[in-house]
Amino acid sequence: MKILLDTNILVHSHNKTSPYQKKASDIIRKAMRREIEAYISPQVLYEFFAVVTNPKKVEYPISSEEAAEICLDLWECREIEKINPTTRAPKEVFKIVKELNLSKGEVFDCVLAVTAKENDIEMIYTENVDDFKEYGFLKALNPLI
């Protein structure tokens, strides 16, 4: 099964103070050994960079240079597949925004859900299962608990 990795899985895997660091790291290791068919999108990497370099988001932020290296390594590795939204994504996103009455940052989860749908991905590994419950085409699973 194709599995999209949400930002929080990557954040936990690189945050040594996270209680979920080991479980999240195991997910990345399984992806690297191709034991799971894992996918990431550019959005996930941008969000990861923004979180791990921000002292308001993590107890021990990493440098921009280190975060950029991690992002490049993830983007360039062959074991984790890459997906992108299509040019039709904005139309679909804002149609769903209106249907579900989404606002503020909820649009980013919607973009991620639509990107998964456009790439025939039916599952997302995320800590925030509730953020994806309204998307009938995408099953959300929290592998950290």
C-alpha positions in Angstrom: 0.0 0.0 0.0 1.2 3.5 -0.9 1.7 5.6 2.3 2.2 9.3 2.4 4.4 10.4 5.3 3.1 13.6 7.0 5.4 16.2 8.3 5.1 15.2 12.0 6.5 11.8 11.2 9.7 13.4 9.9 9.8 15.9 12.7 9.6 13.2 15.4 12.2 11.1 13.7 14.7 14.0 13.9 13.7 15.3 17.3 15.8 13.5 19.9 13.6 14.8 22.7 10.4 13.5 21.2 8.8 10.5 23.0 8.0 9.2 19.5 11.5 9.5 18.1 12.2 5.8 18.0 8.9 4.9 16.4 9.1 7.6 13.8 12.7 6.7 13.1 11.7 3.1 12.6 9.1 4.2 10.0 11.8 6.1 8.1 14.1 3.0 8.3 11.3 0.8 7.0 10.8 3.2 4.1 14.6 3.2 3.4 14.6 -0.7 3.4 11.4 -0.6 1.2 9.5 -2.5 3.8 6.8 0.1 3.3 6.0 2.0 0.1 6.5 5.5 1.4 6.0 8.9 -0.3 6.7 12.5 0.5 5.7 15.8 -1.2 7.6 19.1 -1.4 5.1 20.5 1.0 6.0 18.0 3.7 9.7 19.0 3.4 8.9 22.7 3.5 6.8 22.2 6.7 9.5 20.0 8.2 12.2 22.7 7.6 9.9 25.3 9.1 9.3 23.3 12.3 12.7 21.9 13.1 14.5 25.2 12.7 11.9 27.1 14.9 12.6 27.3 18.6 8.9 27.9 19.3 8.1 24.6 17.7 10.9 22.3 19.0 12.9 22.3 22.2 16.3 21.9 20.3 16.0 23.4 16.8 18.6 22.5 14.3 20.4 24.9 12.0 19.0 25.9 8.7 21.9 24.3 7.0 21.4 21.0 8.7 17.7 21.0 8.1 18.3 21.8 4.4 20.7 18.9 4.1 18.1 16.5 5.7 15.5 17.8 3.2 17.8 17.4 0.3 18.8 13.9 1.4 15.1 12.9 1.7 14.2 14.4 -1.7 17.2 12.7 -3.4 16.9 9.3 -1.9 15.5 6.6 -4.2 13.8 4.6 -1.5 11.1 7.2 -0.6 9.0 8.1 -3.6 8.2 11.7 -4.4 4.8 13.2 -5.4 3.6 16.6 -6.5 0.2 18.2 -6.9 -1.0 18.6 -10.4 -2.0 21.9 -12.0 -5.6 20.9 -11.2 -4.9 20.8 -7.5 -5.9 24.4 -6.6 -9.3 24.0 -8.2 -9.9 20.7 -6.2 -8.5 22.2 -3.0 -10.8 25.2 -3.0 -13.8 23.2 -4.0 -13.2 21.1 -0.9 -12.4 24.2 1.2 -15.9 25.5 0.4 -17.6 22.1 0.9 -16.0 21.5 4.3 -15.9 25.1 5.3 -12.2 25.0 6.0 -10.2 28.0 7.2 -6.7 29.2 8.1 -4.1 26.4 8.2 -6.6 23.7 7.4 -5.9 24.5 3.8 -2.5 22.9 4.0 -3.9 19.5 5.1 -6.4 19.8 2.3 -3.5 20.4 -0.2 -1.7 17.3 1.1 -4.9 15.2 0.9 -5.6 16.3 -2.7 -2.0 15.7 -3.6 -2.3 12.1 -2.2 -5.5 11.6 -4.1 -4.0 12.8 -7.4 -1.2 10.3 -7.0 -3.4 7.3 -6.1 -2.3 7.3 -2.5 -5.0 6.1 -0.1 -3.2 6.3 3.3 -1.3 8.9 5.3 0.8 8.2 8.3 0.2 11.2 10.6 0.0 12.1 14.3 -3.0 14.3 13.4 -5.5 11.7 12.3 -8.5 14.1 13.0 -7.1 16.6 10.5 -7.8 14.1 7.7 -11.1 12.5 8.9 -13.2 14.5 6.5 -11.4 13.2 3.4 -13.2 10.1 2.4 -10.6 9.2 -0.2 -7.7 9.2 2.3 -7.3 6.9 5.4 -5.3 8.5 8.2 -3.3 6.3 10.6 -1.2 7.3 13.6 1.7 4.7 13.6 3.2 6.4 16.7 0.7 5.1 19.2 
